[in-house]
Amino acid sequence: MDSRDIRRHWTNWATTYGSALRATTKTWTAKALEIDALSRRLRSVVGDSGGGKILEMGCGNGINCVELAKFFPNLSFDGVDFVPEMVTAAIENARSADVEDRVRFFVGDAIGAGNLPELQPSYDVVFTDRCLINLDAIELQKQAISILASKVKPGGYLLMIENSLTSYAKQNRCREALGLAARKPADFNLFFDEDEILLHVTAAGLELVDVEDFSSLHDLMLYVLVPAINGGAVDYDHPLVQAATTLSRELAAEATGTFGSYGQNRLFVCRRLT
C-alpha cells in the first residue's frame, strides 16, 4: 500500500469502530501487554512526578494515553494522529474516562510533528505504539525518528513499540518447525529493519539503552502453539492466550525478556543525549 491507501485503511477502521479498542487492535490481550510495558517504562524513567509531559505519536483513538493517564495522575499527555476520526474518538474516550483535563489530542503526523503549534516545545517522554510501521519507506521511518527525537528533552526518552522483522522471522521459524506456513505482515505495515533503524537511532542523537521483548510468550501462544492444535487458525480469545497474557505481566514485574525475542512487537528504549 502507498501512503494514501494506508490513510484510507485507518480512516475506515476509525469510522467503523469509533472509540472501541478494535479501531487499532484486534485483541485486548496485545493491548494489555503494550500498556503494561509502557507503564512500567514510564514509571522507571519519569515516575509520577508533577509536571511530567508525555507525547504519543500515532495515538489512534487514544486508548494508550487515556489508560496511562489513569495510572499516572500527575503526568499530562498529548496525543497526535493523522486520522481526524481517530482524534474525535480519542477525545470521546478521554471525556468518558474523566481525564480530559490532562489528556489532549490533535490531528497531525510524525513527519510534521515539529510544526504542530499545539504541542509543547519538548517532552520528558515521546512514544509510539505501532505507528512508524505505517510509514511506507525506511527513509520516512528514519526521518520520523529524527523529528520525534527533536521533541524529546535532553536526557529524556523516545520509546518505540514497533514490529520488528528480526523477531517476526524468529516467530515464523517456530511456526514452520510445527508445520505451519510463515505469516506475512499486513499490506499497510512496513516492519522495522533493525539493521537500518538502530544505526539511525545513533545518528538522531539517541542512545539505545534497552530492547524489551514483552510479548514473546503471548505471540508464541497466539500465532504458533494454539494454531498448531487448532487446524492452523489464530484464536484471539483462546484461554491459553489469555493465560499467557496474565503470566507475561506478572513475570515482567520481576524480570523482562524471560521468553526470548519471539514477539512481533518490541519496545525500543532510546535516551536523548543532547
C-alpha positions as CSV (number, residue, x, y, z in Angstrom):
1,M,0.0,0.0,0.0
2,D,1.1,3.6,-0.6
3,S,0.5,6.4,2.0
4,R,-2.9,7.2,0.6
5,D,-4.1,3.6,0.9
6,I,-2.7,3.4,4.4
7,R,-4.6,6.5,5.4
8,R,-7.8,5.2,3.9
9,H,-7.4,1.9,5.8
10,W,-7.1,3.6,9.2
11,T,-9.9,6.1,8.3
12,N,-12.1,3.1,7.6
13,W,-11.3,1.4,10.9
14,A,-11.9,4.7,12.7
15,T,-15.3,5.2,11.2
16,T,-16.2,1.6,11.6
17,Y,-15.1,1.0,15.2
18,G,-15.0,4.6,16.7
19,S,-13.9,4.7,20.3
20,A,-13.7,0.9,20.7
21,L,-10.4,-1.0,21.0
22,R,-10.9,-2.7,17.7
23,A,-10.2,0.6,15.9
24,T,-6.5,0.0,16.3
25,T,-6.0,-3.5,17.8
26,K,-7.6,-7.0,17.1
27,T,-7.2,-8.3,20.6
28,W,-7.3,-6.9,24.1
29,T,-4.5,-9.2,25.2
30,A,-2.0,-7.5,22.9
31,K,-3.1,-4.1,24.1
32,A,-2.9,-5.1,27.7
33,L,0.7,-6.1,27.3
34,E,1.6,-2.9,25.4
35,I,0.1,-0.7,28.1
36,D,1.8,-2.7,30.8
37,A,5.2,-2.3,29.0
38,L,4.7,1.4,28.6
39,S,3.5,2.0,32.2
40,R,6.5,0.0,33.6
41,R,8.9,2.0,31.5
42,L,7.3,5.4,32.3
43,R,7.5,4.6,36.0
44,S,11.2,3.8,35.7
45,V,12.3,6.8,33.6
46,V,10.0,9.6,34.7
47,G,7.9,8.3,37.7
48,D,4.7,10.2,38.6
49,S,6.3,13.5,39.5
50,G,4.2,16.5,38.9
51,G,4.6,18.4,35.7
52,G,5.9,15.5,33.6
53,K,4.9,15.8,29.9
54,I,4.3,12.8,27.6
55,L,3.7,12.7,23.9
56,E,2.3,9.8,21.9
57,M,2.7,10.0,18.1
58,G,0.1,7.9,16.3
59,C,-2.3,7.8,19.2
60,G,-5.2,6.3,17.3
61,N,-8.4,6.6,19.3
62,G,-6.5,7.5,22.5
63,I,-6.6,4.3,24.5
64,N,-2.9,4.3,25.4
65,C,-2.9,7.9,26.6
66,V,-6.2,7.5,28.5
67,E,-5.2,4.3,30.3
68,L,-1.7,5.7,31.2
69,A,-3.3,8.9,32.5
70,K,-5.3,6.7,34.9
71,F,-2.0,5.1,36.1
72,F,-0.1,8.4,36.4
73,P,-2.4,11.2,37.8
74,N,0.4,13.7,38.0
75,L,1.5,13.4,34.3
76,S,0.0,15.2,31.3
77,F,-0.4,13.5,27.9
78,D,-0.6,14.8,24.3
79,G,-1.6,12.5,21.5
80,V,-1.4,13.1,17.8
81,D,-2.9,11.1,14.9
82,F,-3.2,11.7,11.2
83,V,-6.8,10.5,11.0
84,P,-9.3,13.1,12.2
85,E,-11.9,10.5,13.0
86,M,-9.4,8.8,15.3
87,V,-8.8,12.1,17.1
88,T,-12.5,12.6,17.6
89,A,-12.9,9.2,19.1
90,A,-9.8,9.8,21.3
91,I,-11.4,13.0,22.7
92,E,-14.5,11.0,23.5
93,N,-12.5,8.3,25.3
94,A,-10.7,10.9,27.4
95,R,-14.0,12.5,28.3
96,S,-15.6,9.2,29.2
97,A,-12.7,8.4,31.5
98,D,-12.7,11.8,33.1
99,V,-9.1,12.6,32.2
100,E,-9.7,15.3,29.6
101,D,-8.1,17.9,31.9
102,R,-4.7,16.1,31.5
103,V,-5.0,14.5,28.1
104,R,-5.1,16.5,24.8
105,F,-5.4,15.2,21.2
106,F,-4.6,16.8,17.9
107,V,-4.6,16.0,14.2
108,G,-1.1,15.6,12.7
109,D,1.6,13.2,11.8
110,A,5.1,12.2,12.7
111,I,6.8,13.9,9.8
112,G,5.1,17.2,10.7
113,A,5.4,16.9,14.4
114,G,8.0,19.7,14.6
115,N,5.5,22.1,13.1
116,L,2.4,21.5,15.2
117,P,1.9,24.7,17.2
118,E,-0.4,23.0,19.8
119,L,2.5,20.8,21.0
120,Q,4.9,21.5,23.8
121,P,8.5,22.5,22.6
122,S,9.8,19.3,24.2
123,Y,8.6,16.4,26.3
124,D,10.0,14.1,29.0
125,V,9.0,11.1,27.0
126,V,7.8,10.6,23.4
127,F,6.4,7.2,22.5
128,T,5.0,5.4,19.6
129,D,2.9,2.2,19.5
130,R,2.8,0.5,16.1
131,C,2.9,3.9,14.5
132,L,6.1,4.1,12.4
133,I,5.4,0.8,10.7
134,N,2.7,2.6,8.9
135,L,5.2,4.8,7.0
136,D,5.8,3.1,3.7
137,A,9.5,3.6,3.3
138,I,12.5,3.1,5.6
139,E,13.8,6.6,4.8
140,L,10.5,8.0,6.1
141,Q,10.8,5.9,9.3
142,K,14.3,7.4,9.8
143,Q,13.1,10.9,9.2
144,A,10.2,10.4,11.7
145,I,12.6,9.1,14.3
146,S,14.8,12.2,13.9
147,I,11.8,14.5,14.2
148,L,10.4,12.7,17.3
149,A,13.9,12.8,18.8
150,S,13.9,16.6,18.5
151,K,10.8,16.7,20.6
152,V,12.5,14.9,23.5
153,K,14.2,16.9,26.2
154,P,17.9,16.2,26.7
155,G,18.1,13.2,29.0
156,G,14.5,12.3,28.1
157,Y,13.3,9.2,26.3
158,L,11.9,8.1,23.0
159,L,10.0,4.8,23.5
160,M,9.0,2.9,20.3
161,I,6.8,-0.2,20.4
162,E,7.1,-1.3,16.8
163,N,7.0,-4.5,14.8
164,S,10.4,-6.0,14.0
165,L,11.5,-8.1,11.0
166,T,14.1,-9.8,13.3
167,S,11.7,-11.1,15.9
168,Y,9.0,-11.8,13.4
169,A,11.4,-14.1,11.4
170,K,12.1,-16.0,14.6
171,Q,8.4,-16.4,15.3
172,N,7.9,-17.7,11.7
173,R,10.7,-20.2,12.2
174,C,8.8,-21.6,15.2
175,R,5.6,-21.9,13.0
176,E,7.5,-23.7,10.3
177,A,9.0,-26.1,12.9
178,L,5.4,-27.2,13.7
179,G,4.3,-27.5,10.1
180,L,2.6,-24.1,9.9
181,A,3.1,-21.7,7.0
182,A,5.1,-18.5,7.7
183,R,2.9,-15.4,8.3
184,K,3.3,-12.2,6.3
185,P,2.9,-8.6,7.5
186,A,-0.2,-6.7,6.6
187,D,0.0,-4.7,3.4
188,F,-0.3,-1.5,5.3
189,N,2.7,-2.2,7.5
190,L,6.5,-1.9,7.0
191,F,8.1,-3.7,9.9
192,F,11.4,-2.2,11.3
193,D,14.6,-3.4,9.6
194,E,16.7,-3.2,12.8
195,D,20.0,-3.1,10.9
196,E,18.8,0.2,9.3
197,I,16.8,1.7,12.1
198,L,19.2,1.1,15.0
199,L,22.1,2.7,13.1
200,H,19.8,5.7,12.6
201,V,18.9,5.9,16.2
202,T,22.5,6.9,17.0
203,A,22.6,9.4,14.1
204,A,19.5,11.0,15.5
205,G,21.3,11.8,18.8
206,L,19.8,9.0,20.7
207,E,21.3,6.2,22.8
208,L,19.6,2.8,22.6
209,V,19.5,1.7,26.2
210,D,17.2,-1.3,26.0
211,V,15.1,-3.5,23.8
212,E,12.3,-5.2,25.7
213,D,10.6,-8.3,24.3
214,F,7.4,-8.1,26.3
215,S,5.0,-10.1,24.1
216,S,7.0,-13.3,23.2
217,L,5.0,-15.8,25.3
218,H,1.7,-14.2,24.2
219,D,2.7,-14.3,20.5
220,L,4.1,-17.8,20.6
221,M,0.8,-18.9,22.1
222,L,-1.4,-16.9,19.8
223,Y,0.4,-17.4,16.5
224,V,2.3,-20.7,17.0
225,L,1.1,-23.1,19.7
226,V,-2.7,-22.6,19.5
227,P,-2.7,-22.7,15.7
228,A,-0.7,-25.9,15.9
229,I,-3.5,-27.6,17.8
230,N,-6.3,-25.7,16.1
231,G,-6.1,-26.5,12.5
232,G,-3.8,-23.5,11.8
233,A,-6.4,-21.0,13.0
234,V,-5.5,-18.0,15.2
235,D,-7.9,-17.7,18.1
236,Y,-7.6,-14.3,19.8
237,D,-10.0,-15.4,22.6
238,H,-8.4,-18.8,23.4
239,P,-8.0,-19.3,27.2
240,L,-4.3,-20.1,26.8
241,V,-3.7,-16.8,25.1
242,Q,-5.3,-15.0,28.0
243,A,-3.3,-17.1,30.5
244,A,-0.1,-16.2,28.6
245,T,-1.0,-12.5,28.9
246,T,-1.5,-12.8,32.6
247,L,1.7,-14.7,33.2
248,S,3.7,-12.3,31.0
249,R,2.5,-9.3,33.0
250,E,3.2,-11.0,36.3
251,L,6.7,-12.1,35.4
252,A,7.6,-8.7,33.7
253,A,7.3,-7.1,37.1
254,E,10.3,-9.3,38.2
255,A,12.4,-9.6,35.0
256,T,11.9,-8.8,31.3
257,G,12.8,-10.9,28.3
258,T,12.0,-14.2,30.1
259,F,10.7,-15.9,27.0
260,G,13.2,-14.7,24.4
261,S,12.6,-12.5,21.3
262,Y,9.7,-14.1,19.5
263,G,7.1,-11.4,19.8
264,Q,6.4,-9.3,16.7
265,N,6.3,-6.2,18.8
266,R,9.5,-4.9,20.6
267,L,9.9,-1.9,22.9
268,F,13.0,0.1,21.8
269,V,14.1,2.4,24.6
270,C,16.2,5.3,23.5
271,R,17.6,8.2,25.6
272,R,18.3,11.6,24.1
273,L,21.9,12.6,24.7
274,T,21.9,16.3,24.0
